Amino acid sequence: MNGLGRRVLVAAFDGWNDAGEAASSAVTQLRDEGSYEPVFSVDPELYFDYQYTRPQVSTDAEGRRVLTWPEATLLRPTRATRGTQLWLLTGVEPARAWQAFAAELIDVALREDVTGFVSMGSMMSDVPHTRPISVFAGSDNEQLRASHGLERSSYEGPVGILSVLGHAADAAGIPTASLWASVPHYVAGHTPSPKATLALLDRLEDLTGAPIPRGTLATDAAAWEASIDAAAADDEEMTEYIRQLERTRDTWDSPEASGDAIAQEFERYLRRGGGAGPHKPGRDDPRR
């Protein structure tokens, strides 16, 4: 048994928690490759600020103008399997009433007999796009840490909705883990990062034991990396900066490096409020 049980809720949200759209894209991949139905959606009037997260207007197949409001929705798998099944929670990070938001969704998870909770996020970090994407895997649950080699964060400071949901799940007796991918800050604010999405799904499969289809992510990740290589090739300053990041990462990955390196990077990210680290002068600031 994976310590999370066979009914695991996987959560990812747009916004602060989602550099390079890596985490939200991971849940989209799960939803698109599986068969799901909505269980519950929050009332957007209670939790969203429409000046911050505006409704979208579009035209449907019959030519009618349709408004789509911000949402957070819990989905259940429609096909029963013998192994671990993944429920999904996705949407926009709420602007208000986080405690009520978390309580409402965890109550639904309990009604669905969810046995484990995994939050997925992605953060802008001082890492190179040319190396494997680091994924911080943590938990406050001693059993999960022991069975999966997870970290226990000592961070103290501001958090996003994923931490609030994780705290509520843990308080309700649902074992909880978190996965955070480190996305190169010099691209995280400008383009989706399929390489980070792939890394999150790989780690999620290791953690839960659920088979996860990757679709075209491997090809997309290679194309993403190649496109950044091509852009950097015409820019000597950027090329040298990436080389510096590569040297730092290779030092982390050496046998002499501390096993806490990724955890330390995660905590540095949180302490600076989810923003990027040093970036090249003259570039657009990738922070959201």
PyMOL commands that set and color helices and strands:
alter all, ss='L'
color gray80, all
select helices_A, chain A and resi 19-33+44-47+98-111+142-148+161-171+185-188+194-208+217-233+236-253+261-271
alter helices_A, ss='H'
color red, helices_A
select strands_A, chain A and resi 7-14+36-41+56-59+65-68+72-77+85-92+116-125+135-138+176-184
alter strands_A, ss='S'
color yellow, strands_A
deselect
rebuild
show_as cartoon
